[in-house]
Amino acid sequence: MELFIDRSIPAPTVQACAEEVLAVVPSIMSTFRTEMRAHRPTELSLPQFRVLIFLNRHVGASVSAVAEHVGLALSSTSQLLDGLMKRGYVTRDTAAADRRRATLSLTTLGQATLESARVHARARVEEHLSLLSEDERRAVTASMLALARAFDPSTACG
């Protein structure tokens, strides 16, 4: 993909680029979070929904990794996970390498629940992006690919 570069904008310093990212990303994330949360099943608490999101990105995570992510004690996290397992959103298996360790993953229901919320959130993001010109959308796409490489090389696409 060829990058869209507006030569009328001076090349920013790394500090100026960081300031731009820090200024914009919170607004984008706020919109995304609001939409995802608005379209979660009412039976799921926000901490439970956050667990689904975490497990979607960290398949096979441990109970302690989930506890650290949601900021709860292990006992509280275990109770939270028990509720998700009883409702059919999460499964707990024994790790092949260490039979003392439990691994967690989403069930088909858990994945479908997240995908449904994501579809609604994506539609809202599309509304915002539809206000941009084709060149601006090209620049946003190029920027997202560059940010993916900079912040999480394992998720970089293209």
Contacts in CASP RR format, 6 or more apart in sequence:
PFRMAT RR
TARGET T0000
AUTHOR 0000-0000-0000
METHOD contacts of the structure
MODEL  1
MELFIDRSIPAPTVQACAEEVLAVVPSIMSTFRTEMRAHRPTELSLPQFR
VLIFLNRHVGASVSAVAEHVGLALSSTSQLLDGLMKRGYVTRDTAAADRR
RATLSLTTLGQATLESARVHARARVEEHLSLLSEDERRAVTASMLALARA
FDPSTACG
1 141 0 8 1.000
1 142 0 8 1.000
1 145 0 8 1.000
1 158 0 8 1.000
3 139 0 8 1.000
3 142 0 8 1.000
4 135 0 8 1.000
4 138 0 8 1.000
4 139 0 8 1.000
4 142 0 8 1.000
5 139 0 8 1.000
6 139 0 8 1.000
12 20 0 8 1.000
21 147 0 8 1.000
28 125 0 8 1.000
31 121 0 8 1.000
31 124 0 8 1.000
31 125 0 8 1.000
31 128 0 8 1.000
32 121 0 8 1.000
32 125 0 8 1.000
35 117 0 8 1.000
35 120 0 8 1.000
35 121 0 8 1.000
35 124 0 8 1.000
35 125 0 8 1.000
36 49 0 8 1.000
36 53 0 8 1.000
36 117 0 8 1.000
36 118 0 8 1.000
36 120 0 8 1.000
36 121 0 8 1.000
37 46 0 8 1.000
37 49 0 8 1.000
37 117 0 8 1.000
38 120 0 8 1.000
39 116 0 8 1.000
39 117 0 8 1.000
39 120 0 8 1.000
39 121 0 8 1.000
40 46 0 8 1.000
40 49 0 8 1.000
40 113 0 8 1.000
40 117 0 8 1.000
41 113 0 8 1.000
43 87 0 8 1.000
44 52 0 8 1.000
44 89 0 8 1.000
44 113 0 8 1.000
45 80 0 8 1.000
47 70 0 8 1.000
47 72 0 8 1.000
47 80 0 8 1.000
48 80 0 8 1.000
48 83 0 8 1.000
48 84 0 8 1.000
48 89 0 8 1.000
49 117 0 8 1.000
50 69 0 8 1.000
50 70 0 8 1.000
51 66 0 8 1.000
51 69 0 8 1.000
51 70 0 8 1.000
51 80 0 8 1.000
51 81 0 8 1.000
51 84 0 8 1.000
51 90 0 8 1.000
52 84 0 8 1.000
52 89 0 8 1.000
52 90 0 8 1.000
52 106 0 8 1.000
52 110 0 8 1.000
52 113 0 8 1.000
52 114 0 8 1.000
53 114 0 8 1.000
54 61 0 8 1.000
54 65 0 8 1.000
54 66 0 8 1.000
54 69 0 8 1.000
54 70 0 8 1.000
55 61 0 8 1.000
55 66 0 8 1.000
55 90 0 8 1.000
55 104 0 8 1.000
55 105 0 8 1.000
55 106 0 8 1.000
56 106 0 8 1.000
56 111 0 8 1.000
56 114 0 8 1.000
58 65 0 8 1.000
59 105 0 8 1.000
59 106 0 8 1.000
60 93 0 8 1.000
60 103 0 8 1.000
60 104 0 8 1.000
60 105 0 8 1.000
61 103 0 8 1.000
61 104 0 8 1.000
62 101 0 8 1.000
62 102 0 8 1.000
62 103 0 8 1.000
62 104 0 8 1.000
63 74 0 8 1.000
63 77 0 8 1.000
63 78 0 8 1.000
63 81 0 8 1.000
63 102 0 8 1.000
63 104 0 8 1.000
64 74 0 8 1.000
66 77 0 8 1.000
66 81 0 8 1.000
66 104 0 8 1.000
67 73 0 8 1.000
67 74 0 8 1.000
67 76 0 8 1.000
67 77 0 8 1.000
70 77 0 8 1.000
70 80 0 8 1.000
72 80 0 8 1.000
81 90 0 8 1.000
81 92 0 8 1.000
81 104 0 8 1.000
84 90 0 8 1.000
85 91 0 8 1.000
85 92 0 8 1.000
87 109 0 8 1.000
88 107 0 8 1.000
88 109 0 8 1.000
88 110 0 8 1.000
89 106 0 8 1.000
89 107 0 8 1.000
89 109 0 8 1.000
89 110 0 8 1.000
89 113 0 8 1.000
90 104 0 8 1.000
90 105 0 8 1.000
90 106 0 8 1.000
90 107 0 8 1.000
90 110 0 8 1.000
91 104 0 8 1.000
91 105 0 8 1.000
91 106 0 8 1.000
91 107 0 8 1.000
92 102 0 8 1.000
92 103 0 8 1.000
92 104 0 8 1.000
93 102 0 8 1.000
93 103 0 8 1.000
93 104 0 8 1.000
93 105 0 8 1.000
94 101 0 8 1.000
94 102 0 8 1.000
94 103 0 8 1.000
95 101 0 8 1.000
95 102 0 8 1.000
95 103 0 8 1.000
106 114 0 8 1.000
129 137 0 8 1.000
129 140 0 8 1.000
132 140 0 8 1.000
145 156 0 8 1.000
145 157 0 8 1.000
145 158 0 8 1.000
148 155 0 8 1.000
148 156 0 8 1.000
148 157 0 8 1.000
149 156 0 8 1.000
END
